[in-house]
Amino acid sequence: MCRNIKTLFNFEPPATEEEIRAASLQFVRKLSGFTKPSKANEESFNQAIEEVTAAAGKLIASLVTTAEPRDREVEAARARARSIARFAP
């Protein structure tokens, strides 16, 4: 599950709210062990996602670096190349 959580800091263009929320959802899924919570746990699950999203957004907004922003397309191409090398027969 956690392989879907991607680095969101120092990219051009910056991470969107949707990307931060998706990473938060994956994090909460990993912590809880649920892909989809039961009705009894749904409210707690959704609240956790909202809280993690807010905390992650604050973290990303407060970080500073002197490094040049990374290009999303270049990083995606590198990830594809790693995947091909990893799963090639």
C-alpha positions in Angstrom: 0.0 0.0 0.0 2.6 2.6 0.9 4.4 2.4 -2.4 1.7 4.7 -3.7 2.8 7.5 -1.3 5.1 9.7 -3.4 7.4 12.5 -2.4 5.4 15.8 -2.7 7.9 18.4 -1.6 10.1 20.5 -4.0 8.4 19.8 -7.3 7.4 22.1 -10.0 4.5 22.6 -10.2 3.9 22.2 -6.4 1.8 19.3 -5.0 -1.9 19.8 -5.3 -4.4 19.3 -2.5 -5.7 16.2 -4.3 -2.2 14.7 -4.3 -1.7 15.5 -0.6 -5.1 13.9 0.2 -4.3 10.8 -1.9 -1.0 10.3 0.1 -2.9 10.9 3.3 -5.5 8.2 2.4 -2.7 5.7 1.7 -1.0 6.5 5.0 -4.3 6.1 7.0 -5.0 2.8 5.1 -1.5 1.5 6.0 -1.9 2.5 9.7 -5.4 1.1 10.1 -4.9 -2.0 7.9 -8.2 -1.2 6.1 -8.6 -0.5 2.5 -12.2 0.4 3.1 -13.3 0.7 6.8 -16.5 -0.9 8.1 -19.5 1.4 8.8 -18.6 1.4 12.5 -15.1 2.8 11.7 -15.9 5.0 8.7 -16.2 8.2 10.6 -12.9 7.8 12.5 -11.2 6.7 9.2 -12.4 9.8 7.3 -11.6 12.1 10.2 -8.0 10.7 10.3 -7.7 11.3 6.6 -8.7 14.9 7.0 -6.3 15.5 9.9 -3.4 13.8 8.1 -4.2 15.9 5.0 -4.1 19.1 7.0 -0.9 18.2 8.8 0.8 17.1 5.6 -0.2 20.3 3.8 1.2 22.4 6.7 4.4 20.4 6.6 4.9 20.8 2.9 4.1 24.5 3.0 6.6 25.1 5.8 9.6 23.2 4.4 12.4 25.2 2.8 15.3 24.1 0.6 18.0 25.7 -1.6 17.8 22.8 -4.1 16.2 23.4 -7.5 12.6 22.1 -7.8 12.4 18.7 -9.4 10.5 18.2 -12.7 7.6 15.9 -12.4 8.0 14.5 -15.9 11.7 13.7 -15.4 11.0 12.0 -12.0 8.1 10.0 -13.6 10.3 8.8 -16.4 13.0 7.7 -13.9 10.3 5.8 -11.9 9.1 4.1 -15.0 12.7 3.1 -15.9 13.2 1.7 -12.4 10.0 -0.3 -12.7 10.9 -1.7 -16.0 14.3 -2.8 -14.7 12.8 -4.3 -11.5 10.0 -6.3 -13.2 11.7 -7.2 -16.5 11.7 -10.9 -17.1 
